[in-house]
Amino acid sequence: MTTGEKIYKLRRENNYTQEQLADLLKVTRQAVSRWESDVTLPETDKLKELGKLFNCSIDYLLNDNEDKEKNDETKNTHLTYSLSSLKNISFEYTSKTKIGNIPLVHIYFGLKKSARGIIAIGFRSIGIISIGLFSLGLLSIGLLSLGLLSLSTFSLGLFSGGAISIGFISFGAIAVGVLSLGAVSIGQFSIGALAIGNYFALGDVAQALVAIGATKATGSEYQFVSGVENQFIGYDANIVKSILDEKVPAFLKWIKDIALAIAGIK
């Protein structure tokens, strides 16, 4: 669009007659008509006033933006096409060997579906052995995984390991479980730098029914502080075992034994 065409368009959009626009700019109606006919260009001060009046830039009024608009439209179309094409990109392998109707191995990298097989590998995977960004399986490995044995950045499982881990037996930077081992450990039996347990906790800072800490320990039945970093020597092992034998329910006795073994309490 030319400068004149833009002035005409903006004037009509704002419901001004040529006379009204001329009065606002303190010029004659004929001057406005010559601008719109591209006979003459407005002076610089009038361009500034037009920009303020129509909320646009002088650059917009003077320069032909049609090519830019076409380029932008082309870029947007290309972007839409690229994203659409990305959705259609995939790789798939399905083994001929099957167990029942389930392939032994199914590998699928794409956005349309999940990999499903005895061994499943993909962005989303479901299988006995499952490996993927989002995985579900008996043995599950991925960014976010759920399984009997789960290993991932964020993991949930019976046996769970990861940066953030939740499970019956859990280990990770942040571990939550019946038996938990981690930098921050929360559970019935907890071992870690910061260990918070119901029955037993061992760590630099420990809190539980029985708490053994290097620098701090809070125990409702028994507590011991070694005063030496990463050293847990000097506590009374017989008292620890006696209290836990009495307080821990029978169905958790085996977990208690594992926790004490890990802690080196015999």
N, C-alpha and C positions, 0 to 999 in steps of 0.2 A: 504494500500500500504506500502511496505517496503521502507527503506531508499534508497536502490539501485534502486527500481522501480521509486521512485520520482526523483532521480538524472537523470535517463534515460529519464523520461518524460519531465522534465524541459529542458534538453539538446536538445531534439528533437524539443520542442516547440520554442526554441530560435535559431534553425538551426545551432547548433554547432556539429562538428564531435568530436569523442573522442580525436583526436590529437589537435584540436583547444582548447578544454576545458582544456586539459592537459597543453598546452602552457600558457593559461591564469592563471592557478593555480600553474605553475612552478612545475609540477609533470610529471611522465611518462604516456604514453598512457595506459600501463598495470595497473597502479594504478587506473586510471579512470574505466577501465574494471572490476577490482576487486571490486570497489565500487558498480558498477551497477549490478554485479553478487551476491552481498551481501556476498562476501568472506571476505572482510574487511570493516571497517567503516573509513571515512575520519577523520583525526586528527582534534582537536578542531579549530585550526587556519584555516584549510581548510573549515570546516563547516561554519565558519564566512564569509569566502570569497565567498563560494557558496551562502549563504544567501544574501549577498550584490549583487552578480552577477545576481541572479534570483529573487531578491526582495521578499524574503520569510524569515521566522524565522527559527532558529536552531530547535526550538520545532517542527515545521512542518516537518522538514527533519527527525528527530529522532523518533518521536512518531507516532503511528498508529492512524490516525484520522477517520478511516472508521466507527468505532462504533459511534463516535460523530456525523459524517455526517448522519448516519442512524437515530440517536436519533433526530437530528435537523429536518430531513425530516419527522419523525413521529410526532414531535411537530407541524410542519407547517400543516401537513395533518389534525391533530386533531383540530387545530385552525380553519382551513377552514371548517371542518365538523361542529364545534361548531357554527361558525357564520352562516353557512347555516341552521343549526337546529334552531337557534334563530329566523330566518326569518319565520320559519314555526310554531313557537309557537304562539298561539292565544287563546282568550276566547271570546265567543259570546253568547249573549242572545237576542232573538227577541220575543216580546210579541205576543200572538195570536190575541189580540185586535188590530184592524187597523182602521184608519180613511182614507177612500179612499183606496189607495194601500200602504199607509205609516203606519208602525207599531207605536203603541202608545209609546212603549219603545224599543230602540235598543241600546244594549251595545256591543261594540266590542273593545277589546284590542289586537292589532296586527299591522303588518306592511303592510298587503296586501290591505286594504281598509279602508274607513271611516265609522264611525257610523252614520246612517241616520234614523231619526225618529222624532215624535213629541217631545219626550224627547230623546236626543242622548248623549251618554256618551262613550268616548274613547280617544285614542291618538289624533285622528282627528275626529271631530264631527260636524255634520250639522243638525240643528233641530230648532224647535220653542224655546225649552229650550235646550241649547247646553253646555255641560261640557267636556272639554278636553284640552290637551296641546295646540292644535290649534283648536279653536272653532269658528263656524259661526252660528248665530241664533238671534232671537228677543231678548232673554235673553241669553247672551253668557258669559261663565266663563271659564278662562283657562290661560295658560302662554301667549299665543298670541290670542286675541279674537277680533271679529268683530261682532257688533250687534246693535240693537236698544238700548238695555241696556247692556253695555259691562263692565265686571269686570275682570281684569287680570293684570299681570305684565306689559304687553304692550297691551293697549286697544284702540280700535277705534270704536266709535259709536255715536248715537244721544245723549245718556246719558252715559258717559264714566268715569270709575274709575280705577286707577291702578298706579303703580310706574311711568310709562310714559303713559300719557293719552291724547288722542286727541278726541274731540267731540264737539257737539253743547253746551252741558253743561258738563263740564269736571272737575274732581277732582282727585288729585294725587300728588306725590312728584314733578313731572314736569307735569303741566297741560296746555294744549293749547285748547282754545275753545272760543265760543262767550261769555259764562259765565264760567270763570275758577277759581278754588280754589286749591291752592297748595303751596308748599314751593317755587317753582318757577312757577309763574302764568303769562300766556300771553293770552290776548284776548281782546274783545271789553270792557268787564267788568271783572276786575281781582282783586282777593283778595288773598293775600299770603305774605310770608316773603319778597320775591322780586316780586312785582306786576307791570307788564307792561300792560297798557290798552290803548285802543283807546279813549274811552269816560270816564271811571272811573277806578281808581286804589286805593286800600287801602292795606297798608302793612308796614313793617318796612322800606322798601325803596319802594317808589311808583312813577310811572311816567305815566301820562295820561292827557287828557283834564282837568279833575278834579282829583287831586292827594292829598290823605291824608296819611301822613307817620308818623311813630314814630320817626325815626332818619333823614329821608331825603324824600323830596317830590319835584317833578318837574311837574308843571301843567301849560299848556298853557293858561287856562282860570282861574283856581283857584288852589291854593296849600296851604296846612296846615301841619305844623310839630309840633307834641305834645312835642317832646323832652323827652318823657318817654316811655320806652320799653313796647310794647303791649298796650299802652294807646292811645286812639283817642278821647280825650275830649277837647272841646274848639273851634272846627270848627263851621262855620255858616251853619247849616243844610238847612236853607232857600235859601242861595246862591247856595249851592250844587244842590238842587232840581230844582231851577230856571234855572240854566245853562243846566242841563241834560234834563229838559223838553223842552228846546228850541233847543238843538243840536241833541238829539237822534232821529232817524227816527221813524215814527209811528209804523212800524212793529217790532221794538225792545223795545217798551215801556214796555211790560210785563216782558222782561228780565231785564230791568232797575229797575223795581219795585222789582223783586226778589233780585237783587244785593244789592239794598239799604236796603231791609229788612234784608238780611244776615249781612250787615254792621252795622245794628242797627240805620239807619237813617230814621226817621219817619216824 
